[in-house]
């Protein structure tokens, strides 16, 4: 099968209702927490992408039974001390920063050392951001080149609670520490910059001994040792990050309408909606529901008649962090210059997204001024592409691939987009849904 996608035509007008696959962040957290529960947990609509399958394989390595039957995943937890594994095991987090970082929190009291490995992209990413606070609990780490994978974690039974100030706005760091604190006698106190709060909502739903105080600019989280998690079932809602590809497609297409059903709209994830609305895109939610503490709704989007430029407030950065590549496409069509700043975290993802995003815009004929942590995009409401654009060598970053597809379908030109299989990381059905529009 050819691993390159060629797109030669823009999309025409459409009026569609779609459903996208399950939320990746919630899927991975459900897998990890169910692996510690006292008994059988079941999830419907678990995202079956490589990142989540890597999480299932990781808990299997730790001695936990998993069964998958159609759209139902069953995990047979054996309680908090139920991990049972051979000496010298290796856990492969593949491409998943979320799995790689969160699981370390659960392993700080392991009996034998465990090696954590990942693919080429994950092996370049910073793991000291979690190993450093986790070592304050008492676990020890040996990292490659001091901060990367492969690493070896050596747990201890002599854990001490910590005070941790999370300054990056990283939910992965915050969640790893919450997981570590759950295994530790005493009170761990976390002061965390705002970031997605799925871990906290799950802990609250499970009635774990965690107190959360939401302050204006940060959250204070106090975690006590957890001795038992009851098994729990979950119907995973659709992923807002996966939905965003189609939201932007609809916003950039002519006279089009789109409904996306049953999407998680946790406010710590909806930065993309807030930013797009500020830029003049017509989006609204209908049919609001709350499920186990998480908000969900159907999302309605219409083509944008006029797109305004934005000086994007940095307080929205964390809640839109996975969607900036798409937001840059909207800025490319805007009237005026858009400015996005304090985005150094964007270059620490599966690929350096700020740099690659700006290269793609340049290929599209859009002027940008990019620094280490900011980008100015000189929008053009009449932007049309008539040339050949090749997108390759992007560390197989799934979001670069999918954003390029949306750009091709929205702006025209002849696009040759390599590494099609990268979608399997987070959204294996992406191209099947795209086919419904073509
Ligand atoms: C995630 C947190 C974010 C996000 C990633 C998923 C999570 O990373 O970019 O795709 O599920 O906790 P950081 O926490 O590093 O910002």
Boltz pocket constraint, residues with backbone or C-beta under 6 A from the ligand:
constraints:
  - pocket:
      binder: B
      contacts: [[A, 24], [A, 25], [A, 26], [A, 97], [A, 98], [A, 168], [A, 169], [A, 170], [A, 171], [A, 172], [A, 173], [A, 175], [A, 195], [A, 196], [A, 321], [A, 322], [A, 345]]
      max_distance: 6.0
